[in-house]
Amino acid sequence: MMRKRMIGTLVAIVLSSCQTVPTAIGPGPSIALTLDDLPVHGEAPAGETATSIVAKIVSVLERQKVTAHGFANGHWTVEDPPSGAALERWRGAGLPLGNHGWSHQSLESISVDQFEQELLRNEPLLKTLGNPGWRWFRFPFLHEGKDIAKRNAARSVLARHGYRIAAVTMDFSDWQWTAPYARCTANGDAAAIAQLEASYIDAARESIAHSRQLAHGLYGHDIPYVLLLHVGGMTANMLPQLLRLYRDERFRFVTLNVAQSDPIYRADLDPTLAAGPTSFEQRANAAGIAVPQRTDHGPALAKLCA
């Protein structure tokens, strides 16, 4: 009897102590990683190739068990045939690959007929890679057309061919670091590279606050964000730190399909709908919500190691 009484007392103490432990913090916002310009984005750093850069990115994603949706320009496989191995490495890891137009032409500089040709010319390559994610389209330069008529015409093309539009709701223009990183690497300038790395993370951190502020202003809560990156040498170098930053900010990594299942992406999933504001900032402007200022890293980056 005494032993039963002691056991009961111990159980009560354990239960009581468990009740005083704070409940775990709930899940944070989700984010889908997308990487444009496969297999080649900008100048490669000394000693690197398009394939080694993409392989480095894929290796980080595999180690950290994070998925990403790539977007390809097929013309590189003709102009730089060895770069095709980068696409094979990407798909070999099971990562989906969407359509970014054959030669990365801006819709603002070509006709709608040319836009359709760019779209269709890219398809055989994407299908050949045994790729389930090829019916996603990312507009080159994020240019969706100069006016409503052209934008609606382009959307009709995408709808006719069964595409969904890959949106962007978080972006820090990581492409701006590609050229200076290649220059500074060629110069062996460790101090300049450290400066580049610091500003890269600063820009990424600022973009988190920027997008979350817009989301809360527009919708009153976080959304599943779609992050735009590029397969450049600097992003390959910084990806481990970048993923750590998002984890530190309590982001969960999800697929593009999962992120864009949120109702705010309805017009992107259904190109038969009329064109609306094309960017997060334009949505905010249309709603009368002030868009916070962001740091312009361009001038400093252009001078570094020049």
Backbone hydrogen bonds, N-H to C=O, Kabsch-Sander energy under -0.5 kcal/mol:
donor,donor_aa,acceptor,acceptor_aa,energy
5,R,1,M,-2.4
6,M,2,M,-2.2
7,I,3,R,-2.5
8,G,4,K,-2.5
9,T,5,R,-2.0
10,L,6,M,-2.4
11,V,7,I,-2.6
12,A,8,G,-2.2
13,I,9,T,-2.3
14,V,10,L,-2.6
15,L,11,V,-2.8
16,S,12,A,-2.5
17,S,13,I,-2.5
18,C,14,V,-2.3
19,Q,15,L,-1.8
20,T,16,S,-0.7
20,T,17,S,-0.7
21,V,17,S,-0.5
21,V,18,C,-1.1
31,I,252,R,-2.6
32,A,225,Y,-2.8
33,L,254,V,-0.5
34,T,227,L,-1.7
35,L,69,H,-2.1
36,D,229,L,-2.7
38,L,71,F,-2.1
48,E,45,P,-2.3
53,I,49,T,-2.4
54,V,50,A,-2.4
55,A,51,T,-2.6
56,K,52,S,-1.9
57,I,53,I,-2.1
58,V,54,V,-2.8
59,S,55,A,-2.3
60,V,56,K,-1.9
61,L,57,I,-2.3
62,E,58,V,-2.7
63,R,59,S,-2.5
64,Q,60,V,-2.4
65,K,61,L,-0.6
65,K,62,E,-0.8
66,V,61,L,-2.4
69,H,33,L,-2.3
70,G,68,A,-0.6
70,G,96,P,-2.6
71,F,35,L,-1.9
72,A,98,G,-2.4
73,N,38,L,-2.6
74,G,72,A,-0.5
75,H,102,W,-2.4
76,W,73,N,-1.3
77,T,74,G,-1.6
78,V,75,H,-1.3
79,E,75,H,-2.5
80,D,76,W,-3.0
83,S,80,D,-2.5
84,G,81,P,-2.1
85,A,82,P,-1.6
86,A,83,S,-1.6
87,L,83,S,-0.8
88,E,84,G,-1.7
89,R,85,A,-2.3
90,W,86,A,-2.1
91,R,87,L,-2.7
92,G,88,E,-2.5
93,A,89,R,-1.0
93,A,90,W,-0.7
94,G,91,R,-2.1
95,L,90,W,-1.7
98,G,70,G,-4.0
99,N,136,W,-2.9
100,H,72,A,-1.9
102,W,118,E,-1.1
107,L,143,H,-0.6
109,S,106,S,-1.8
110,I,106,S,-0.5
110,I,107,L,-0.5
115,F,111,S,-2.2
116,E,112,V,-2.1
117,Q,113,D,-2.0
118,E,114,Q,-2.5
119,L,115,F,-2.0
120,L,116,E,-2.7
121,R,117,Q,-2.5
122,N,118,E,-0.9
123,E,119,L,-0.5
123,E,120,L,-0.9
126,L,122,N,-1.6
127,K,123,E,-2.6
128,T,124,P,-2.4
129,L,125,L,-1.3
130,G,127,K,-1.9
131,N,126,L,-0.7
134,W,131,N,-0.8
136,W,133,G,-0.9
137,F,164,R,-3.0
138,R,99,N,-2.3
139,F,137,F,-0.5
142,L,139,F,-2.2
143,H,140,P,-2.0
144,E,142,L,-0.7
151,R,147,D,-2.5
152,N,148,I,-2.8
153,A,149,A,-2.0
154,A,150,K,-2.4
155,R,151,R,-2.3
156,S,152,N,-1.9
157,V,153,A,-1.6
158,L,154,A,-2.2
159,A,155,R,-2.6
160,R,156,S,-2.5
161,H,157,V,-1.4
162,G,159,A,-1.4
163,Y,158,L,-2.9
164,R,135,R,-2.1
165,I,268,D,-3.1
166,A,137,F,-3.1
167,A,165,I,-0.8
169,T,226,V,-2.3
170,M,226,V,-1.5
172,F,228,L,-0.5
176,Q,173,S,-2.2
177,W,174,D,-1.7
178,T,175,W,-1.3
179,A,175,W,-0.6
181,Y,177,W,-1.8
182,A,178,T,-1.8
183,R,179,A,-2.3
184,C,180,P,-2.9
185,T,181,Y,-2.1
186,A,182,A,-2.0
187,N,183,R,-1.9
188,G,184,C,-0.7
188,G,185,T,-0.6
189,D,184,C,-2.2
190,A,188,G,-1.3
193,I,189,D,-2.2
194,A,190,A,-2.3
195,Q,191,A,-1.8
196,L,192,A,-2.4
197,E,193,I,-2.6
198,A,194,A,-2.1
199,S,195,Q,-2.3
200,Y,196,L,-2.3
201,I,197,E,-2.0
202,D,198,A,-2.2
203,A,199,S,-2.4
204,A,200,Y,-2.1
205,R,201,I,-2.7
206,E,202,D,-2.5
207,S,203,A,-2.1
208,I,204,A,-1.5
209,A,205,R,-1.6
210,H,206,E,-2.4
211,S,207,S,-2.7
212,R,208,I,-2.4
213,Q,209,A,-2.2
214,L,210,H,-2.1
215,A,211,S,-2.7
216,H,212,R,-2.4
217,G,213,Q,-2.1
218,L,214,L,-2.6
219,Y,215,A,-3.2
220,G,215,A,-0.7
220,G,216,H,-1.0
221,H,215,A,-0.7
225,Y,30,S,-2.3
225,Y,223,I,-0.9
227,L,32,A,-2.8
227,L,225,Y,-0.6
228,L,170,M,-2.3
229,L,34,T,-2.1
229,L,227,L,-0.6
231,V,36,D,-1.8
232,G,230,H,-1.8
236,A,232,G,-2.1
237,N,233,G,-1.9
238,M,234,M,-2.4
239,L,235,T,-1.3
242,L,238,M,-2.7
243,L,239,L,-2.8
244,R,240,P,-1.8
245,L,241,Q,-2.1
246,Y,242,L,-2.0
247,R,243,L,-2.2
248,D,244,R,-2.8
249,E,245,L,-1.7
250,R,247,R,-2.0
251,F,246,Y,-2.9
252,R,29,P,-2.2
254,V,31,I,-2.3
259,A,255,T,-2.5
260,Q,256,L,-2.7
261,S,258,V,-1.1
262,D,259,A,-1.4
265,Y,262,D,-2.1
266,R,263,P,-1.9
268,D,265,Y,-0.9
269,L,265,Y,-1.9
270,D,266,R,-1.5
273,L,270,D,-2.1
283,R,279,S,-2.1
284,A,280,F,-2.0
285,N,281,E,-2.6
286,A,282,Q,-2.6
287,A,283,R,-1.5
288,G,285,N,-1.4
289,I,284,A,-3.1
297,H,295,T,-0.9
301,L,297,H,-2.3
302,A,298,G,-2.5
303,K,299,P,-1.1
304,L,300,A,-1.2
306,A,303,K,-1.7
